Amino acid sequence: MKLRLDHPLWRHRAPALARGLVQAYLHTCPVELVINPEAREIIFARQPVLYTAWHCHLLFPLFYSRHYADQLPPVVLMASPSRDGEFIAAVARGLGFTVCLGSRRKGGVQALQQLAGYHRQGYSCGLIADGSRGPARVVQNGPLYLARITGAPIVPLSVAASHRKVFQTWDRFVLPLPFSRMALLVGQPLLVPPTARGPALEALRLELEDRLNELFHQAQDFFAS
């Protein structure tokens, strides 16, 4: 019997297969952590933070954060309730993350409230800055709303790989290749005051977008000869 990609059995087994494959080949990639001093001080003081990255770089931080699981607070993630998002959520749960489902179009407010609740219990939170459907590399308001609610600093992330495959998807998803040299770039934290509204919030949104894009360009050139 031919097993269709949308077959329930395949959807049940695929996350475990994907997780095992990613874990196996990323173990072949030596990694350098390049971290802003302010971010290092906050993160390794075990202060709960809000991690964010562009959608194209979502894979590697999921894997690499497990290296520091014993040194950092637990992490809860936000994923889209779409089929692709549920697949990513299943992979993330298998790596030990807690996941809340929600997006700008469906259940986003409730998911942000759930993330805020986890933050009050001492969790760091993670969500994608440009969301599940983009536009690519344009910050949506979710990370800023969550930072305003929780008071958690937003910590931007990016990923560099010496050899990578860039897919022709809306986000230009980046897949590091086996035996690549890699770097996880951690940028300067951004605080969102509880009073930030209107133009003040928009200015912070643009600042976060600039910081993420600066990290993105650093990642593009990190291993250039």
N, C-alpha and C positions, 0 to 999 in steps of 0.2 A: 504494500500500500504506500502510495506517495504521500509524504507528510508535508502538508501545506504550511507556509510560514505563519498563517493565521490560525492554524489548528490549535485547539486548547492544550494538547499535550506538548506541542512545541513551545507555546508561550509559557508553559509551566517550567520546562527544562532549560530554555534558552538563557535566562539570567545566570543560572549556575554555570553553564558552559562558558558564557561570556566572561564571567568573573574569574573562572579558573584560567582561561586563556590570557586575560589581561594580567593577572597576577604572575603567571609563568613568564611571559615575555618582558614585563617591566622589571622583574628581578634581574634581567640581563643588562639593565641600563644604570650605569653609575650616575649618582645624583649629587648636585651641589645646591645647597640652600643659600640663597642670596636675600637677606632680610634687612629691612630698614631698622636702624637701632631702636627707634621708638616702638616699632611693632614687636621687636624681640623682647623688649622689657615688659610690655603688656602681656604678650602671649605666654611667655615662660614664667610669668608671675601667676599663671593659672587664672587670669582674669577672663571671664567669658566675653567673647567678641562676636562680631558679625562678619563672616568671611563672604567675599563676593568675587566673581570672575566672569569673564565673557563666556558665552555658551560654547564657543569653539574650544575652550580649554577646560571643560568640566571634568574630563576623564581622570587626568593624572592627579589633581588634588585629592580626589576620593581615595585613590590608592595610597598616595604618599603620606597622607595624614595618619594612616595606621601605624607608621613608624614612630610617631610621637604620642600614641594613644595613652600610654602610661604617664606621660608628663603633662598632659593638657586636659581641660574639661571635656566631657563627652560632647558630641556634636549632633544637632538635629538639623535636617535638611528640608527644604521645600522643593517639591517636584510637581510637574504638571499632571493633572488627572487624565491626560490623553494616553493613548496606547503606548507611545514612545516614552512618555513620562513615567508610566507605571513600570515599564521595562527597566528604566534607569533606577527607579525606586527599589525594585526587587534586587538589582545588583548592589545598590547602596546598603540595603538591609543586610544582605549577605556579608558585607564588609564590616558590619557592626554599627551602622548608623541608624538613628531613628529618623523616620520620614513622615512629613505632613504633606498631603496632596492639595494643591490649589494653584490657580493661575490668575492672570489679569481678567480672563474671561469667565472663569468658573471657580468659585470657592476661595478666591484670593484673600478676601478680608478675614474669613474664618481661619484660613491657614496662617496668616500673619498673627492672629490672636493666639493660635496654638503655639506658634514659635515663641511669642512673648511669654507665654506661660512656662514653656520649657526654660527660657532664659532665667526666669525668676527662680527656677530650681537649680541653677548653676550651669546650664548648658550653653555652649557656644552655638551660634546659628549659621547656616550657610544657604545662600540662594543666588541664583544667576542674575547678573545685573541687567542683561538685555532680554531676559525672560525666555519662554519656550518657543516663541515665534518671531522675535525681533521687533523692529528692525535691528540688524546686527550692529553691535558696538554702539548702541544708543541706550543709556541708562534709563530704566523704568523707575517709577517712584517707590516700588516695593521695598528695596533696601533702605531708603531714606525714611519711609514711614516706620519701618521696624526699628531703626536706630533712634528715631524720635520717641517711640513708645518706651523702649527699653533703656535708653541711655548708653547702649553698647557702642564702642567705636567700630566703624566699618574698616575692615582690613582688606585691601585689594590684592588679588593674586593674578599671576600670569605664569605661563609655562614655556620654556625654551627647550628645543630638541635639536641635536646636530643633524639628525635625519628624520624626516617626517613625511607623512602623506596628508595632503590637504584635499578634502572632499569638496565636490561642487554642490554643496548644500547651502541653504540660506545663510548659515553662520560661517561657512568655510571651515568646517570641523577639522581639527588638527589631531592626527593619530601619530604619536611617536612610534618609530620603528624599532624592532629589536636591536639590541647592542648599540643604541644611540647613547651619546652623552646627553644628560638632561640637567636642567636647572629649574627650581621652583623660585620664582621671584615674588617677594612679599613687600608691598609698598607701604607708604606712610599712612597711618590710620587717619580716619576722618570722623569728627564728632558732629552730630546733628543736635542742636539745642532743642529742648521741648517746646520752645516758642516759635520755631522755624515754620513759617507759613508763606504762601504766595511767592513773591519775588525772592525772599530769603531762602526758601526751600529750593527754588529753581536754580539759584546761584550755587547751592551745595550740590545739586544734581549735576550741574555742568562741571563742577570741580571734581567730583567722583569720576565722571566720564573722562576728563582730562587725565586723571591719575591712572585709570585703567588703560587708556590708549597709550600713555607714555610707557607703561609696563609692557604693553603689547608690542610696541616698536622695539623696546629693549630686547624682548624675547626673540623677535625676528632677526636681530643682528647679533645675538649673544655669542653664537658659535661661528660667526663669519670669519673667514681667514684673512 
